[in-house]
Amino acid sequence: MVPAGHAGALVEIGRRMDGRGWVPGSAGNLSARIDDSAIAITRSGVHKGRLTEADIMAVDYDGQALSAAQKPSAETLLHCQLYRLFPPVGAVLHGHSVAATVLSMQGPITFSNYEILKAFGFATHELDVTLPVYENDQDIARLAGFIEPLLKREPPIGYVIAGHGVYAWGSSVVHAYWRLEALEFLLSCELERRRIK
């Protein structure tokens, strides 16, 4: 059973992400930590701009549905991984914006000297921050296994799956959205810079 507060927050954020064009079709997935044994996540195949609370389901930390009648997002294990590795994480958001998708086809993305980098806790904007890009893999368990040691070694501000989309997280659904918004701003700036060079 997903608490109403968790479901309602994810429904609202889905609408916001859809309004920004970050979750076309049934793309993307959204989740929030319920407790130490369960996660709330969008079920597979639903449009994030038209979510209802019934579209938010519960899974365990192995990504298994707690209700046999519902199927979780294909990428549930990537959400579970972040909750398991980083106890402060309270929500994970994944979208498919144009900027994230296009830039990820060109390799790692580095942000340099943007003031908004301070949104991620840096004391100054005078630094280079790399957003990792991982190769896409339809075998999500294998992809999670590849990503895990990299996350442990140096936790990034988020990451992108090549040709796919961006993952962002935070201490709550609202905080995760705030960080996603900052990442998407940075990605849009980088896309625009490359366009005008």
C-alpha positions as CSV (number, residue, x, y, z in Angstrom):
1,M,0.0,0.0,0.0
2,V,1.4,3.4,-1.0
3,P,0.8,6.2,1.4
4,A,-1.5,8.9,-0.1
5,G,1.2,11.6,0.5
6,H,3.8,9.7,-1.5
7,A,1.3,8.9,-4.3
8,G,0.0,12.5,-4.5
9,A,3.5,14.0,-4.6
10,L,4.6,11.8,-7.4
11,V,1.4,12.5,-9.4
12,E,2.0,16.2,-9.0
13,I,5.7,16.0,-10.1
14,G,4.7,13.9,-13.1
15,R,2.4,16.7,-14.2
16,R,5.2,19.2,-13.8
17,M,7.7,17.1,-15.7
18,D,5.2,16.6,-18.5
19,G,4.5,20.3,-18.6
20,R,8.2,20.9,-19.3
21,G,8.3,18.3,-22.0
22,W,10.6,15.9,-20.0
23,V,8.4,12.8,-20.2
24,P,7.0,12.3,-23.7
25,G,4.6,9.3,-24.3
26,S,5.0,6.9,-21.4
27,A,8.7,7.8,-20.9
28,G,10.3,8.3,-17.6
29,N,9.7,6.9,-14.1
30,L,9.3,8.5,-10.7
31,S,9.7,7.1,-7.2
32,A,9.8,7.9,-3.5
33,R,11.1,6.0,-0.5
34,I,8.3,4.7,1.7
35,D,10.4,3.1,4.4
36,D,13.4,0.7,4.9
37,S,11.5,-2.1,3.0
38,A,9.4,-0.4,0.3
39,I,9.5,2.1,-2.5
40,A,6.6,3.9,-4.3
41,I,7.1,4.0,-8.0
42,T,5.1,4.6,-11.2
43,R,3.8,1.5,-12.8
44,S,4.9,0.5,-16.3
45,G,3.4,2.1,-19.4
46,V,1.6,5.1,-17.9
47,H,1.8,8.7,-19.1
48,K,3.4,10.8,-16.4
49,G,1.3,13.8,-17.2
50,R,-1.9,11.9,-16.6
51,L,-1.0,9.9,-13.5
52,T,-3.5,9.1,-10.9
53,E,-2.7,7.8,-7.4
54,A,-3.7,4.3,-8.6
55,D,-0.7,4.5,-11.0
56,I,1.7,4.6,-8.1
57,M,2.6,1.1,-6.8
58,A,4.9,-0.3,-4.1
59,V,8.0,-2.5,-4.7
60,D,10.6,-3.9,-2.3
61,Y,14.3,-3.1,-2.5
62,D,14.8,-5.9,-5.1
63,G,12.3,-4.2,-7.4
64,Q,9.6,-6.9,-6.8
65,A,6.0,-5.7,-6.8
66,L,4.2,-5.9,-3.5
67,S,0.9,-6.4,-5.4
68,A,1.0,-9.2,-8.0
69,A,-1.6,-7.3,-10.1
70,Q,0.7,-4.4,-10.9
71,K,3.9,-4.2,-13.1
72,P,6.5,-1.7,-12.1
73,S,8.6,0.4,-14.5
74,A,11.2,-1.5,-16.4
75,E,13.9,0.6,-14.8
76,T,12.9,0.0,-11.2
77,L,16.2,-1.6,-10.3
78,L,18.0,1.7,-11.0
79,H,15.8,3.5,-8.5
80,C,16.2,0.7,-5.9
81,Q,20.0,0.9,-6.3
82,L,20.0,4.6,-5.4
83,Y,17.9,4.1,-2.3
84,R,20.1,1.2,-1.2
85,L,23.4,2.9,-1.7
86,F,22.4,6.3,-0.4
87,P,20.2,6.4,2.7
88,P,19.5,10.1,2.5
89,V,17.9,9.7,-0.9
90,G,14.1,10.1,-0.5
91,A,13.1,10.3,-4.2
92,V,14.4,9.5,-7.7
93,L,13.1,11.1,-10.9
94,H,14.0,10.0,-14.5
95,G,13.0,11.9,-17.6
96,H,13.7,11.9,-21.3
97,S,14.3,15.6,-22.2
98,V,15.5,16.6,-25.7
99,A,18.7,18.2,-24.2
100,A,19.6,15.1,-22.0
101,T,19.0,12.7,-24.9
102,V,20.9,14.6,-27.6
103,L,23.9,15.6,-25.4
104,S,24.2,12.0,-24.1
105,M,24.9,10.8,-27.6
106,Q,28.1,12.7,-27.6
107,G,29.7,11.3,-24.4
108,P,30.3,12.7,-20.9
109,I,28.9,16.1,-20.2
110,T,31.0,18.7,-18.3
111,F,29.5,21.8,-16.8
112,S,32.0,24.6,-16.1
113,N,31.5,27.9,-14.2
114,Y,27.7,27.8,-14.1
115,E,26.3,29.7,-11.0
116,I,23.5,27.1,-10.7
117,L,26.0,24.4,-9.8
118,K,25.7,25.7,-6.3
119,A,22.2,24.1,-6.2
120,F,24.1,20.8,-5.8
121,G,25.9,21.9,-2.6
122,F,29.1,23.3,-4.1
123,A,30.5,26.3,-2.4
124,T,31.4,28.1,-5.7
125,H,30.5,28.0,-9.3
126,E,34.2,28.1,-10.3
127,L,34.6,24.4,-11.0
128,D,34.1,21.7,-13.6
129,V,31.4,19.1,-12.8
130,T,31.0,16.0,-15.0
131,L,27.6,14.4,-15.5
132,P,28.4,10.8,-16.3
133,V,26.9,9.2,-19.3
134,Y,26.4,5.4,-19.2
135,E,25.8,3.3,-22.3
136,N,22.2,2.1,-22.7
137,D,21.4,-1.6,-22.0
138,Q,18.1,-3.2,-22.2
139,D,19.2,-5.7,-19.5
140,I,18.6,-3.4,-16.5
141,A,20.1,-5.8,-14.0
142,R,23.3,-5.8,-16.0
143,L,23.2,-2.0,-16.4
144,A,22.7,-1.6,-12.6
145,G,25.7,-3.9,-12.0
146,F,27.9,-1.8,-14.2
147,I,26.8,1.5,-12.7
148,E,27.0,0.5,-9.0
149,P,30.8,0.6,-8.5
150,L,31.0,3.9,-10.3
151,L,28.3,5.4,-8.0
152,K,30.1,4.1,-4.9
153,R,33.5,5.5,-6.0
154,E,32.3,9.0,-6.7
155,P,28.6,9.8,-6.2
156,P,27.6,12.2,-9.1
157,I,25.1,15.0,-9.2
158,G,23.0,12.7,-11.4
159,Y,23.6,10.7,-14.5
160,V,22.4,10.1,-18.0
161,I,21.9,6.9,-20.0
162,A,23.0,7.5,-23.5
163,G,20.2,8.2,-26.0
164,H,17.8,7.7,-23.2
165,G,17.5,10.2,-20.3
166,V,18.6,11.7,-17.0
167,Y,18.4,10.4,-13.4
168,A,18.2,12.9,-10.6
169,W,17.5,12.4,-6.9
170,G,17.1,14.2,-3.6
171,S,16.0,14.0,0.0
172,S,12.3,14.3,-1.0
173,V,10.1,14.4,-4.1
174,V,10.3,18.3,-4.1
175,H,14.1,18.3,-3.5
176,A,14.6,15.7,-6.3
177,Y,12.5,17.9,-8.7
178,W,14.5,21.0,-7.7
179,R,17.7,19.1,-8.6
180,L,16.3,17.7,-11.8
181,E,15.2,21.3,-12.8
182,A,18.8,22.5,-12.1
183,L,20.2,19.6,-14.2
184,E,17.8,20.2,-17.1
185,F,18.7,23.9,-17.0
186,L,22.4,23.0,-17.3
187,L,21.8,20.5,-20.1
188,S,19.7,23.1,-22.0
189,C,22.5,25.6,-21.6
190,E,25.1,23.2,-22.9
191,L,22.9,22.2,-25.9
192,E,22.5,25.9,-26.7
193,R,26.2,26.6,-26.4
194,R,27.0,23.8,-28.8
195,R,24.4,25.1,-31.2
196,I,25.8,28.6,-31.4
197,K,29.5,27.7,-31.6
